[in-house]
Amino acid sequence: MVTAQPGARPRRRNLLANSRIQLSRRLIQATVFVFIIVASLRHNLVDESAGAASLDALCPFGGLETLWRYITSGQYVPKTHPSNVILGGALLLSVLFAGAAFCGWICPFGTLQDALTWLRTKLRIPELTIPRRLDRWMRYGRYITLAAILYMTISSVKLWFADYDPYRTIFGLGWIFEPSAEHWPAYAVAVGILVLSFFVPRFWCKYT
């Protein structure tokens, strides 16, 4: 008679629980990803007067950028919406109480980067390893980027980073519906981030 090894059942239960969590995470990621794509398609294919929200109104970082403007003048930065403030508040709360839950479970750009990592793994292409010391310093880049975006947005009273934001460039789908050589800086930034994220898992989330 074969007896189970001590601890085998708890390990099996943990593995099952982890697999369920991962499945739930993937389903939520896919749902939000599809929702953003559909919203962007509606915005590009349906007249704005019909109520098709722009991608700017569905970006939580737009809420962070417009909050100071609203506090000081009672107005929002152009192209933003009260929904931005709600999403921005939800992002702050999730960071405070749930760590990286928003980035890991909801953000469609994070989902896209995860898909690139999955593709690289399937192609058996090795990951680009950042030296530990350099990695430690590079992680400060995201705070510098955030501070610069907030400062320039408050100073210019517009979504200053929108013209270069890879999230907006990719998910806004303007490169499909309204491609323009004038937008080459945004295209270059988006392609560069995607290439780096292919070789370094979640490059954008970690370093910018």
C-alpha positions in Angstrom: 0.0 0.0 0.0 1.4 3.4 -1.0 1.1 6.1 1.6 1.2 9.8 0.9 4.4 11.6 1.9 4.0 14.0 4.8 3.1 17.4 3.6 2.1 16.2 0.1 -1.6 17.1 0.6 -0.9 20.7 1.8 1.5 21.2 -1.1 -1.1 19.8 -3.6 -3.8 22.2 -2.1 -1.4 25.1 -2.4 -0.7 24.3 -6.0 -4.4 24.0 -6.7 -5.1 27.3 -5.0 -2.3 29.0 -6.8 -3.5 27.7 -10.2 -7.0 29.0 -9.4 -5.6 32.4 -8.5 -3.6 32.5 -11.7 -6.6 31.5 -13.8 -8.7 34.3 -12.1 -6.0 36.8 -12.7 -5.7 35.9 -16.4 -9.5 36.1 -16.8 -9.6 39.5 -15.2 -6.7 40.7 -17.3 -8.3 39.5 -20.5 -11.6 41.0 -19.6 -10.1 44.5 -18.9 -7.9 44.2 -22.0 -10.9 43.5 -24.3 -12.9 46.2 -22.6 -10.2 48.8 -23.3 -9.9 47.7 -26.9 -13.6 47.8 -27.5 -13.9 51.2 -25.9 -11.1 52.5 -28.1 -12.7 51.0 -31.2 -16.0 52.7 -30.4 -14.2 56.0 -29.9 -12.6 55.7 -33.3 -15.6 54.3 -35.2 -18.4 56.2 -33.4 -18.9 60.0 -33.4 -17.9 61.5 -30.0 -21.3 63.2 -29.6 -22.8 59.7 -29.4 -21.1 59.2 -26.1 -18.1 57.1 -27.0 -15.5 57.8 -24.3 -12.0 58.5 -25.3 -9.1 56.4 -23.9 -8.0 59.4 -21.9 -11.2 59.1 -19.8 -10.3 55.5 -19.0 -6.8 56.1 -17.8 -6.3 56.3 -14.0 -3.1 58.3 -14.4 -5.1 61.0 -16.0 -6.9 61.3 -12.7 -3.6 61.8 -10.9 -2.6 64.4 -13.4 -5.8 66.4 -13.3 -6.4 66.2 -9.5 -4.3 69.3 -8.7 -6.0 71.3 -11.4 -9.4 70.4 -10.0 -8.4 71.2 -6.4 -7.1 74.6 -7.3 -9.6 75.8 -10.0 -12.5 73.4 -9.9 -11.7 72.4 -13.6 -10.3 69.3 -15.1 -7.3 69.1 -17.5 -8.6 69.0 -21.0 -9.5 65.5 -22.3 -10.0 64.2 -18.8 -13.2 63.4 -17.1 -14.5 62.7 -13.5 -14.0 59.1 -14.3 -10.3 59.7 -14.4 -10.4 61.0 -10.8 -12.4 57.9 -9.7 -10.0 55.6 -11.4 -7.0 57.5 -10.1 -8.4 57.2 -6.5 -9.0 53.5 -7.0 -5.4 53.1 -8.2 -4.0 54.9 -5.1 -6.2 52.8 -2.8 -5.2 49.6 -4.5 -1.5 50.5 -4.1 -1.9 51.4 -0.4 -4.0 48.3 0.5 -3.2 45.7 -2.2 0.3 46.5 -3.3 0.7 45.9 -7.1 -2.8 44.5 -7.6 -3.8 47.1 -10.1 -0.7 46.5 -12.2 -0.8 42.7 -11.9 -4.5 42.2 -12.3 -6.1 45.1 -14.2 -3.7 47.3 -16.2 -4.0 46.3 -19.9 -0.5 47.5 -20.6 0.8 45.1 -18.0 -1.3 42.4 -19.6 0.3 43.2 -23.0 3.8 42.9 -21.4 2.9 39.6 -19.8 1.8 38.4 -23.3 5.2 39.4 -24.7 6.9 37.5 -21.9 4.8 34.4 -22.6 5.6 34.7 -26.3 9.4 35.0 -25.6 9.1 31.9 -23.4 7.3 29.9 -26.0 10.0 30.9 -28.6 12.7 29.8 -26.1 14.4 33.2 -26.3 16.4 33.9 -23.1 15.5 36.8 -20.9 17.7 39.8 -20.7 19.1 39.9 -17.2 19.7 43.4 -15.7 22.7 43.4 -13.3 21.4 43.7 -9.7 23.1 47.0 -9.0 22.0 48.6 -12.3 18.4 47.2 -11.7 18.3 48.9 -8.2 19.2 52.3 -9.7 17.0 51.9 -12.8 13.9 51.3 -10.6 14.2 55.0 -9.4 13.3 55.9 -13.0 9.6 55.4 -12.5 9.5 57.9 -9.7 11.4 60.5 -11.7 9.1 59.9 -14.7 6.0 60.3 -12.5 7.3 63.5 -10.9 8.2 65.0 -14.3 4.8 64.1 -15.7 2.9 65.6 -12.8 5.0 68.8 -12.8 4.7 69.4 -16.5 1.0 68.6 -16.5 0.3 71.0 -13.7 2.5 73.7 -15.3 1.1 73.4 -18.9 -2.5 72.5 -17.8 -2.7 69.7 -20.3 -1.9 66.0 -20.5 1.7 66.8 -21.3 2.9 63.1 -21.6 -0.1 62.1 -23.8 1.8 62.6 -27.0 4.5 60.1 -25.9 2.6 57.8 -23.6 3.0 54.2 -25.0 -0.2 53.1 -23.3 -2.2 55.8 -25.1 -0.3 55.3 -28.4 -0.9 51.5 -28.4 -4.4 51.3 -27.0 -5.7 54.5 -28.6 -5.4 52.7 -32.0 -4.5 55.9 -33.8 -1.7 54.1 -35.5 -4.4 52.1 -37.2 -7.1 54.7 -37.9 -5.1 57.9 -38.2 -1.5 57.0 -38.8 0.7 60.1 -39.2 4.4 60.7 -39.7 4.1 63.5 -37.2 3.6 61.0 -34.5 6.8 59.1 -35.1 8.2 60.1 -31.6 5.2 58.4 -30.0 5.5 55.3 -32.3 9.3 55.1 -31.5 8.7 55.2 -27.7 5.9 52.6 -28.0 8.0 50.2 -30.2 11.0 50.7 -28.0 9.1 49.9 -24.8 7.5 46.8 -26.4 10.9 45.5 -27.6 12.4 46.0 -24.2 9.4 44.4 -22.5 9.8 41.4 -24.8 13.3 40.8 -23.4 12.8 42.1 -19.8 9.5 41.1 -18.2 7.4 44.2 -17.5 10.2 46.6 -18.3 7.8 49.6 -18.4 6.3 48.8 -15.0 9.7 48.3 -13.4 11.7 51.2 -14.7 9.5 54.0 -16.2 
